[in-house]
Amino acid sequence: MLKNQPIIDITIRSYTDSDMKDIADILTKIGWAPQYVEGQKRYINKLIHDEEGSVFVSEKEGRLAGFIQVQHYRWNCLSSVPGLVVSPDYQRRSIGGNLMTYIEKESQLQGNRGVFVDTPVNNQEARAFYKAQGYQEGYIMPRYYEDGLDGITFQKFFT
Ligand SMILES: CC(C)(COP(=O)(O)OP(=O)(O)OC[C@H]1O[C@@H](n2cnc3c(N)ncnc32)[C@H](O)[C@@H]1OP(=O)(O)O)[C@@H](O)C(=O)NCCC(=O)NCCS
């Protein structure tokens, strides 16, 4: 695992149980539907006990500004990002980009081939963000989020 890394004035560190309240506050602020909020909390609690999983938080100005969840699959040597959220108070300040770079480095250190992540097709902000991080559109998964809401996968291979 990478050590805690200060990136300019952003610190990225491993999640601890006491972060859940701040994460819940961020999820409330972004206004996701309850099933997505619940899904994120459950996934965090699952990943921290999974030897292939990691959860990291980003701090800025002494406040929790965002978090990312990652699962480094050994079976196909790909890493998946089931959750990435930056507080609306801190968006467009490179926090999401730094969190993605951080888990990509961890993925490479583990010998994985690349990273994939999905988002609702109508999440134009996230689509623009993943493209800006160098991700390519993979496939559309019909009805992935809801019956009327498809998912789109983005992927980046290291070589
Ligand atoms: C998507 C998200 C994680 C981006 O985090 P962020 O910290 O704001 O992103 P960064 O500041 O690192 O942005 C890097 C680049 O991505 C692109 N980008 C980021 N947000 C964007 C937006 N809202 N619209 C268009 N492009 C965007 C830009 O090119 C940006 O560079 P710039 O600010 O120099 O123009 C954040 O907006 C978020 O948490 N959204 C709500 C939850 C969500 O959608 N999660 C991900 C998908 S499920």
The ligand as an SDF file (V2000), in Angstrom:
LIG
                    3D

 48 50  0  0  0  0  0  0  0  0999 V2000
  -16.9840   13.6010  -10.8430 C   0  0  0  0  0  0  0  0  0  0  0  0
  -16.2190   14.1450   -9.6190 C   0  0  0  0  0  0  0  0  0  0  0  0
  -15.6880   12.9700   -8.7900 C   0  0  0  0  0  0  0  0  0  0  0  0
  -15.0360   14.9920  -10.1190 C   0  0  0  0  0  0  0  0  0  0  0  0
  -14.2510   15.4020   -9.0070 O   0  0  0  0  0  0  0  0  0  0  0  0
  -13.4670   16.8090   -8.9870 P   0  0  0  0  0  0  0  0  0  0  0  0
  -12.5590   16.8020   -7.8230 O   0  0  0  0  0  0  0  0  0  0  0  0
  -14.4410   17.9180   -9.0760 O   0  0  0  0  0  0  0  0  0  0  0  0
  -12.6470   16.7110  -10.3620 O   0  0  0  0  0  0  0  0  0  0  0  0
  -11.2690   17.4400  -10.7320 P   0  0  0  0  0  0  0  0  0  0  0  0
  -11.2300   18.8040  -10.1360 O   0  0  0  0  0  0  0  0  0  0  0  0
  -10.1460   16.5260  -10.4340 O   0  0  0  0  0  0  0  0  0  0  0  0
  -11.4860   17.5830  -12.3280 O   0  0  0  0  0  0  0  0  0  0  0  0
  -10.5180   17.1980  -13.2710 C   0  0  0  0  0  0  0  0  0  0  0  0
  -11.0530   17.4980  -14.6620 C   0  0  0  0  0  0  0  0  0  0  0  0
  -12.2130   16.6890  -14.9520 O   0  0  0  0  0  0  0  0  0  0  0  0
  -13.1450   17.4420  -15.7450 C   0  0  0  0  0  0  0  0  0  0  0  0
  -14.3450   17.7410  -14.9510 N   0  0  0  0  0  0  0  0  0  0  0  0
  -14.5190   17.5720  -13.6200 C   0  0  0  0  0  0  0  0  0  0  0  0
  -15.7520   17.9330  -13.2460 N   0  0  0  0  0  0  0  0  0  0  0  0
  -16.3820   18.3610  -14.3690 C   0  0  0  0  0  0  0  0  0  0  0  0
  -17.6790   18.8930  -14.6110 C   0  0  0  0  0  0  0  0  0  0  0  0
  -18.5820   19.0560  -13.6300 N   0  0  0  0  0  0  0  0  0  0  0  0
  -17.9970   19.2290  -15.8840 N   0  0  0  0  0  0  0  0  0  0  0  0
  -17.1010   19.0990  -16.8870 C   0  0  0  0  0  0  0  0  0  0  0  0
  -15.8530   18.6100  -16.7140 N   0  0  0  0  0  0  0  0  0  0  0  0
  -15.4970   18.2400  -15.4610 C   0  0  0  0  0  0  0  0  0  0  0  0
  -12.4360   18.7590  -16.0810 C   0  0  0  0  0  0  0  0  0  0  0  0
  -11.6890   18.5480  -17.2690 O   0  0  0  0  0  0  0  0  0  0  0  0
  -11.5200   18.9280  -14.8780 C   0  0  0  0  0  0  0  0  0  0  0  0
  -10.4080   19.7620  -15.1250 O   0  0  0  0  0  0  0  0  0  0  0  0
  -10.5850   21.3750  -14.9720 P   0  0  0  0  0  0  0  0  0  0  0  0
  -11.2540   21.6330  -13.6480 O   0  0  0  0  0  0  0  0  0  0  0  0
   -9.1490   21.8550  -15.0150 O   0  0  0  0  0  0  0  0  0  0  0  0
  -11.4080   21.8120  -16.1380 O   0  0  0  0  0  0  0  0  0  0  0  0
  -17.1270   15.0870   -8.7470 C   0  0  0  0  0  0  0  0  0  0  0  0
  -17.7300   16.0410   -9.6030 O   0  0  0  0  0  0  0  0  0  0  0  0
  -18.2050   14.3480   -7.9840 C   0  0  0  0  0  0  0  0  0  0  0  0
  -17.9580   13.8110   -6.9180 O   0  0  0  0  0  0  0  0  0  0  0  0
  -19.4390   14.3380   -8.5370 N   0  0  0  0  0  0  0  0  0  0  0  0
  -20.5910   13.7310   -7.8400 C   0  0  0  0  0  0  0  0  0  0  0  0
  -20.4500   12.2170   -7.7000 C   0  0  0  0  0  0  0  0  0  0  0  0
  -20.0990   11.5250   -9.0050 C   0  0  0  0  0  0  0  0  0  0  0  0
  -20.6220   11.8310  -10.0650 O   0  0  0  0  0  0  0  0  0  0  0  0
  -19.1470   10.5510   -8.8840 N   0  0  0  0  0  0  0  0  0  0  0  0
  -18.5510    9.8600  -10.0150 C   0  0  0  0  0  0  0  0  0  0  0  0
  -19.3780    8.9880  -10.8290 C   0  0  0  0  0  0  0  0  0  0  0  0
  -20.4560    7.8840  -10.0470 S   0  0  0  0  0  0  0  0  0  0  0  0
  1  2  1  0
  2  3  1  0
  2  4  1  0
  2 36  1  0
  4  5  1  0
  5  6  1  0
  6  7  2  0
  6  8  1  0
  6  9  1  0
  9 10  1  0
 10 11  2  0
 10 12  1  0
 10 13  1  0
 13 14  1  0
 14 15  1  0
 15 16  1  0
 15 30  1  0
 16 17  1  0
 17 18  1  0
 17 28  1  0
 18 19  1  0
 18 27  1  0
 19 20  2  0
 20 21  1  0
 21 22  1  0
 21 27  2  0
 22 23  1  0
 22 24  2  0
 24 25  1  0
 25 26  2  0
 26 27  1  0
 28 29  1  0
 28 30  1  0
 30 31  1  0
 31 32  1  0
 32 33  2  0
 32 34  1  0
 32 35  1  0
 36 37  1  0
 36 38  1  0
 38 39  2  0
 38 40  1  0
 40 41  1  0
 41 42  1  0
 42 43  1  0
 43 44  2  0
 43 45  1  0
 45 46  1  0
 46 47  1  0
 47 48  1  0
M  END
$$$$
